[in-house]
Amino acid sequence: MGYAIVWLINTLISLMIWFIIAQAILSWLVAFDVVNYRNRFVYSVGKFLDQVTRPLLEPFRRIIPSLGGIDISPIVVILLLQFISILFNRTAAPALIQLLG
């Protein structure tokens, strides 16, 4: 049971990182006019990624100013998620596995 919970937490962190990367790439594609939101599929994907990543990115966007029009909050959030993952795997995961088996 403990291994399953550790796997689930690590998978959720990895998914959030990939969602942030995908959202950043989509925003670049829209900014360079490769794709646009008039396409229903692009709009649906963009809306989904925005809804998933906004709760993590928005607090950092309020604190970190954009540097010349470049939003670096996704980089900060990805680094923070990596830090949380390492911290979890080195401290809480072994205790959780030992406790739950």
C-alpha positions as CSV (number, residue, x, y, z in Angstrom):
1,M,0.0,0.0,0.0
2,G,2.8,2.4,0.8
3,Y,4.5,1.8,-2.5
4,A,1.2,2.6,-4.3
5,I,0.8,5.9,-2.4
6,V,4.4,6.9,-3.2
7,W,4.0,6.0,-6.8
8,L,0.7,8.1,-7.0
9,I,2.4,11.2,-5.4
10,N,5.4,10.9,-7.7
11,T,3.1,10.5,-10.8
12,L,1.0,13.5,-9.9
13,I,4.1,15.7,-9.5
14,S,5.5,14.5,-12.8
15,L,2.1,15.1,-14.5
16,M,2.0,18.6,-13.2
17,I,5.5,19.3,-14.5
18,W,4.5,18.0,-18.0
19,F,1.3,20.0,-17.9
20,I,3.3,23.2,-17.1
21,I,5.7,22.4,-20.0
22,A,2.9,21.7,-22.4
23,Q,1.1,25.0,-21.4
24,A,4.3,27.0,-21.9
25,I,4.9,25.4,-25.4
26,L,1.3,26.0,-26.4
27,S,1.5,29.7,-25.3
28,W,4.7,30.0,-27.5
29,L,2.9,28.4,-30.4
30,V,0.0,30.8,-30.0
31,A,2.3,33.8,-29.6
32,F,4.2,33.0,-32.8
33,D,0.9,32.4,-34.6
34,V,1.7,28.8,-35.4
35,V,-1.7,27.8,-33.9
36,N,-4.6,29.9,-32.7
37,Y,-7.5,29.5,-30.3
38,R,-10.1,29.6,-33.0
39,N,-9.4,25.9,-33.6
40,R,-11.7,24.1,-31.2
41,F,-9.1,21.4,-30.3
42,V,-6.4,24.0,-29.6
43,Y,-8.9,26.0,-27.5
44,S,-9.9,22.9,-25.5
45,V,-6.3,21.8,-24.8
46,G,-5.4,25.4,-23.9
47,K,-8.4,25.8,-21.6
48,F,-7.7,22.4,-19.9
49,L,-4.0,23.2,-19.4
50,D,-4.8,26.7,-18.1
51,Q,-7.3,25.3,-15.6
52,V,-4.9,22.6,-14.4
53,T,-1.8,24.9,-14.1
54,R,-3.3,28.2,-13.0
55,P,-3.6,27.2,-9.3
56,L,0.1,26.6,-9.1
57,L,1.3,29.4,-11.4
58,E,-0.9,32.3,-10.3
59,P,0.6,32.9,-6.9
60,F,4.1,33.0,-8.4
61,R,2.9,35.3,-11.2
62,R,1.8,37.8,-8.7
63,I,5.1,37.8,-6.9
64,I,7.6,37.4,-9.8
65,P,7.6,40.2,-12.3
66,S,7.9,39.3,-16.0
67,L,11.3,39.9,-17.4
68,G,10.9,41.8,-20.7
69,G,7.6,40.1,-21.4
70,I,8.9,36.7,-20.5
71,D,7.0,34.8,-17.7
72,I,9.5,32.8,-15.6
73,S,7.0,31.6,-13.1
74,P,6.7,28.2,-14.8
75,I,10.4,27.6,-14.4
76,V,10.2,28.5,-10.7
77,V,7.2,26.2,-10.2
78,I,8.9,23.3,-12.0
79,L,12.0,23.8,-9.8
80,L,9.8,23.9,-6.7
81,L,8.0,20.7,-7.8
82,Q,11.3,18.9,-8.4
83,F,12.5,20.0,-4.9
84,I,9.3,18.7,-3.3
85,S,9.7,15.4,-5.2
86,I,13.2,14.9,-4.0
87,L,12.3,15.9,-0.5
88,F,9.4,13.6,-0.4
89,N,11.3,10.6,-1.9
90,R,14.2,11.0,0.6
91,T,12.2,11.7,3.8
92,A,8.5,10.9,3.7
93,A,8.4,8.0,1.2
94,P,10.7,5.7,3.2
95,A,8.7,6.3,6.4
96,L,5.4,5.9,4.5
97,I,6.5,2.6,3.0
98,Q,7.8,1.3,6.4
99,L,4.5,2.3,8.1
100,L,2.1,0.9,5.5
101,G,4.2,-1.8,4.0
